[in-house]
Amino acid sequence: MFRDAFEFADAAREVMGKFGELRQHQEGAAKQLFGEARDAFQKGDRDGGWKKYEELVARCWASSWYARVKRWLADKK
């Protein structure tokens, strides 16, 4: 991932600043979707939970939840 490799490089400062703004913007929606997925799983609705995870990955790719949820989706397949 670009961020992992270059997050603290001087040349990436502007890009990482913009990414931080986007992350902040997407974080609330990602948290909401993650909570909805967790609730679905707790109620036994596995399909609904996975769909919420898929929605989170599609809509909130800059959020702090993205990498772990994307990994869970990949492991599921």
ROSE-4610 file (N, C-alpha, C; in Angstrom, 1 decimal, always signed):
// ROSE-4610
residu = [M/M/M/F/F/F/R/R/R/D/D/D/A/A/A/F/F/F/E/E/E/F/F/F/A/A/A/D/D/D/A/A/A/A/A/A/R/R/R/E/E/E/V/V/V/M/M/M/G/G/G/K/K/K/F/F/F/G/G/G/E/E/E/L/L/L/R/R/R/Q/Q/Q/H/H/H/Q/Q/Q/E/E/E/G/G/G/A/A/A/A/A/A/K/K/K/Q/Q/Q/L/L/L/F/F/F/G/G/G/E/E/E/A/A/A/R/R/R/D/D/D/A/A/A/F/F/F/Q/Q/Q/K/K/K/G/G/G/D/D/D/R/R/R/D/D/D/G/G/G/G/G/G/W/W/W/K/K/K/K/K/K/Y/Y/Y/E/E/E/E/E/E/L/L/L/V/V/V/A/A/A/R/R/R/C/C/C/W/W/W/A/A/A/S/S/S/S/S/S/W/W/W/Y/Y/Y/A/A/A/R/R/R/V/V/V/K/K/K/R/R/R/W/W/W/L/L/L/A/A/A/D/D/D/K/K/K/K/K/K]
num = [1/1/1/2/2/2/3/3/3/4/4/4/5/5/5/6/6/6/7/7/7/8/8/8/9/9/9/10/10/10/11/11/11/12/12/12/13/13/13/14/14/14/15/15/15/16/16/16/17/17/17/18/18/18/19/19/19/20/20/20/21/21/21/22/22/22/23/23/23/24/24/24/25/25/25/26/26/26/27/27/27/28/28/28/29/29/29/30/30/30/31/31/31/32/32/32/33/33/33/34/34/34/35/35/35/36/36/36/37/37/37/38/38/38/39/39/39/40/40/40/41/41/41/42/42/42/43/43/43/44/44/44/45/45/45/46/46/46/47/47/47/48/48/48/49/49/49/50/50/50/51/51/51/52/52/52/53/53/53/54/54/54/55/55/55/56/56/56/57/57/57/58/58/58/59/59/59/60/60/60/61/61/61/62/62/62/63/63/63/64/64/64/65/65/65/66/66/66/67/67/67/68/68/68/69/69/69/70/70/70/71/71/71/72/72/72/73/73/73/74/74/74/75/75/75/76/76/76/77/77/77]
x = [+0.8/+0.0/+0.9/+0.5/+1.2/+1.4/+0.4/+0.4/+1.5/+1.5/+2.4/+3.9/+4.1/+5.5/+5.9/+5.0/+5.4/+4.8/+4.1/+3.3/+4.1/+5.3/+6.1/+7.2/+7.1/+8.1/+7.7/+8.6/+8.4/+7.6/+7.9/+7.2/+5.8/+5.4/+4.0/+3.2/+3.7/+3.1/+1.7/+1.7/+0.4/-0.6/-0.2/-1.1/-1.7/-0.8/-1.2/-2.2/-1.9/-2.9/-4.3/-4.3/-5.6/-6.3/-5.5/-6.0/-6.5/-5.8/-6.3/-7.7/-7.8/-9.1/-10.2/-9.9/-10.9/-11.2/-10.2/-10.4/-11.4/-11.1/-12.0/-13.4/-13.6/-14.9/-15.6/-14.9/-15.5/-15.7/-15.0/-14.9/-16.3/-17.1/-18.5/-19.3/-19.3/-20.1/-19.6/-18.2/-17.6/-18.0/-17.9/-18.3/-19.7/-20.6/-22.0/-22.2/-21.5/-21.7/-21.1/-19.9/-19.3/-20.3/-20.9/-21.9/-23.1/-23.5/-24.7/-24.3/-23.1/-22.6/-22.5/-22.0/-21.8/-23.2/-24.1/-25.5/-26.1/-25.9/-26.5/-25.9/-24.6/-23.9/-24.4/-24.6/-25.1/-26.5/-27.3/-28.7/-28.7/-27.6/-27.6/-27.7/-27.8/-27.9/-26.5/-25.9/-24.6/-24.5/-25.5/-25.5/-25.6/-26.5/-26.6/-25.4/-24.7/-23.4/-22.4/-22.2/-21.2/-21.5/-22.8/-23.2/-22.8/-23.0/-22.6/-21.1/-20.3/-18.9/-18.5/-19.2/-18.9/-19.2/-20.3/-20.7/-19.6/-19.1/-18.1/-16.8/-16.4/-15.2/-15.5/-16.6/-16.9/-17.0/-17.6/-17.9/-16.8/-16.2/-15.3/-13.9/-13.3/-12.0/-10.9/-11.1/-10.1/-10.2/-11.3/-11.5/-10.5/-10.4/-9.6/-10.1/-11.3/-11.9/-11.6/-11.3/-11.2/-10.2/-9.0/-8.0/-8.4/-8.9/-9.3/-10.5/-11.5/-12.7/-12.5/-11.6/-11.3/-10.6/-9.7/-9.0/-10.0/-11.0/-12.0/-12.8/-13.1/-13.9/-13.0/-11.7/-10.9/-10.7/-10.6/-10.5/-11.7/-12.9/-14.2/-14.3/-13.7/-13.8/-12.9]
y = [-1.2/+0.0/+1.3/+2.2/+3.5/+4.1/+4.1/+4.8/+4.1/+2.8/+2.0/+2.4/+2.5/+2.7/+4.2/+5.1/+6.5/+7.5/+7.0/+7.9/+9.1/+8.8/+9.8/+10.5/+10.2/+10.8/+12.2/+13.1/+14.5/+14.7/+13.9/+14.1/+13.7/+12.9/+12.5/+13.3/+14.3/+15.1/+15.6/+16.2/+16.8/+15.7/+14.7/+13.6/+13.0/+12.7/+12.2/+13.1/+14.4/+15.4/+15.2/+15.1/+15.0/+13.7/+12.6/+11.3/+11.4/+12.1/+12.2/+12.9/+14.0/+14.7/+13.7/+12.9/+12.0/+10.9/+10.4/+9.4/+10.0/+11.2/+11.8/+11.9/+12.3/+12.4/+11.0/+9.9/+8.6/+7.8/+8.3/+7.5/+7.2/+8.2/+8.1/+7.0/+7.1/+6.1/+4.7/+4.6/+3.3/+2.7/+3.5/+3.1/+2.6/+3.4/+3.0/+1.6/+1.5/+0.2/-0.9/-0.7/-1.8/-2.2/-1.2/-1.6/-2.3/-1.9/-2.6/-4.0/-4.2/-5.6/-6.4/-5.9/-6.6/-7.0/-6.0/-6.3/-7.5/-7.4/-8.5/-9.8/-9.9/-11.1/-11.6/-10.7/-11.1/-11.7/-11.2/-11.7/-12.9/-13.4/-14.6/-14.4/-13.1/-12.8/-12.6/-13.7/-13.7/-13.0/-13.3/-12.7/-11.1/-10.7/-9.2/-8.6/-9.3/-8.8/-8.7/-9.7/-9.6/-8.5/-8.3/-7.3/-5.9/-5.7/-4.4/-4.2/-5.3/-5.2/-4.9/-5.5/-5.2/-3.7/-3.2/-1.8/-0.9/-1.3/-0.5/-0.4/-1.5/-1.6/-0.7/-0.8/+0.0/+1.5/+1.9/+3.3/+4.0/+3.3/+3.9/+3.4/+3.5/+2.9/+3.7/+4.9/+5.6/+5.5/+4.8/+4.7/+3.8/+3.9/+3.0/+1.5/+1.3/+0.0/-0.8/+0.0/-0.6/-1.8/-1.7/-2.8/-4.1/-4.0/-5.2/-5.9/-5.1/-5.6/-6.2/-5.5/-6.1/-7.4/-7.5/-8.8/-9.9/-9.5/-10.5/-11.0/-10.1/-10.5/-11.4/-11.1/-11.9/-13.3/-13.4/-14.7/-15.5/-14.8/-15.5/-16.3/-15.8/-16.4/-17.6]
z = [+0.0/+0.0/+0.0/-0.8/-0.8/+0.5/+1.3/+2.6/+3.5/+3.5/+4.3/+4.0/+2.7/+2.2/+2.3/+2.1/+1.9/+2.8/+3.8/+4.7/+5.2/+5.6/+6.3/+5.3/+4.0/+3.1/+2.8/+2.8/+2.5/+1.2/+0.2/-1.1/-1.1/-0.1/+0.0/+1.0/+1.5/+2.6/+2.1/+0.9/+0.4/+0.1/-0.5/-0.8/+0.5/+1.5/+2.7/+3.5/+3.3/+4.0/+3.4/+2.0/+1.4/+1.8/+1.9/+2.3/+3.7/+4.6/+5.9/+6.0/+5.1/+5.1/+4.6/+3.6/+3.0/+4.1/+4.8/+5.8/+6.9/+7.3/+8.3/+7.8/+6.6/+5.9/+5.9/+5.6/+5.4/+6.7/+7.8/+9.0/+9.6/+9.7/+10.3/+9.5/+8.2/+7.5/+7.6/+7.7/+7.8/+9.2/+10.2/+11.6/+11.6/+11.0/+10.9/+10.2/+9.0/+8.3/+9.1/+9.7/+10.5/+11.6/+12.3/+13.4/+12.8/+11.7/+11.1/+10.7/+10.2/+9.9/+11.1/+12.2/+13.5/+14.0/+13.9/+14.4/+13.6/+12.3/+11.4/+11.8/+12.0/+12.3/+13.7/+14.7/+16.0/+16.0/+15.0/+14.8/+13.9/+13.5/+12.7/+11.2/+10.8/+9.4/+8.7/+8.4/+7.9/+6.5/+5.6/+4.3/+4.5/+5.3/+5.6/+6.1/+7.0/+7.6/+6.5/+5.7/+4.6/+3.6/+3.3/+2.4/+2.9/+4.2/+4.8/+4.7/+4.9/+4.8/+3.3/+2.4/+1.0/+0.7/+1.2/+1.1/+1.7/+2.8/+3.5/+2.6/+2.1/+1.2/-0.1/-0.6/-1.9/-1.6/-0.5/-0.3/+0.6/+1.5/+2.5/+2.4/+1.3/+1.0/+1.7/+2.2/+2.9/+4.5/+4.9/+6.4/+7.0/+8.3/+9.1/+9.1/+8.8/+8.8/+7.5/+6.4/+5.1/+5.0/+5.4/+5.2/+5.9/+7.2/+7.9/+7.3/+6.9/+6.3/+5.0/+4.2/+2.9/+3.0/+4.0/+4.3/+4.7/+5.5/+5.9/+4.7/+3.8/+2.6/+1.7/+1.6/+0.8/+1.4/+2.7/+3.4/+3.3/+3.2/+3.1/+1.8/+0.7/-0.6/-0.8]
